[in-house]
């Protein structure tokens, strides 16, 4: 049952990533749901669009959810993101007290959840997040690979 729900919400995050790609953004998408499985926020990367280095999909869903809920503490929520969060996003997830993080593909270069750092579940911090990795990982990885393949192709031509 949990895996079905995880795949359902990851597909929503993938749609947000695809929308980000249409804006010329790196195609990463995220969504945040409450403990009842209700969607609170959804976003794709907008760093270029907003001229904001912090406008990663994960940060945008945290910001919107905090405003909607009326609290910067997002306890009892889950965040779905297509790619393993970077250090900035992983830190924000911990600071927001997100209960659960579900991500698609690993980011071997910049991932701060399982690949390069382990910010979300380290006992050094006062909050640890439940982590589920690899949900629809191949689909999530393919979006990124195709995006960068097309970018390299444009550079060649």
Buried (B, 14 or more C-beta within 10 A) or exposed (E): EEEEBBBEBBBBBBBBBBBBBEEEBBBBBBBBBBEEEEEBBBBBBBBEEEEEEEBBBBBBBBBBBBEEBEEEEBEBBBBBBBBBBBBBBBBBBBBBBBBBBBBBBBBEEBBBBBBBBBBBBEEEEEBBBEBBBBBBBEBBBBBBEEBEEEEEEEEEE
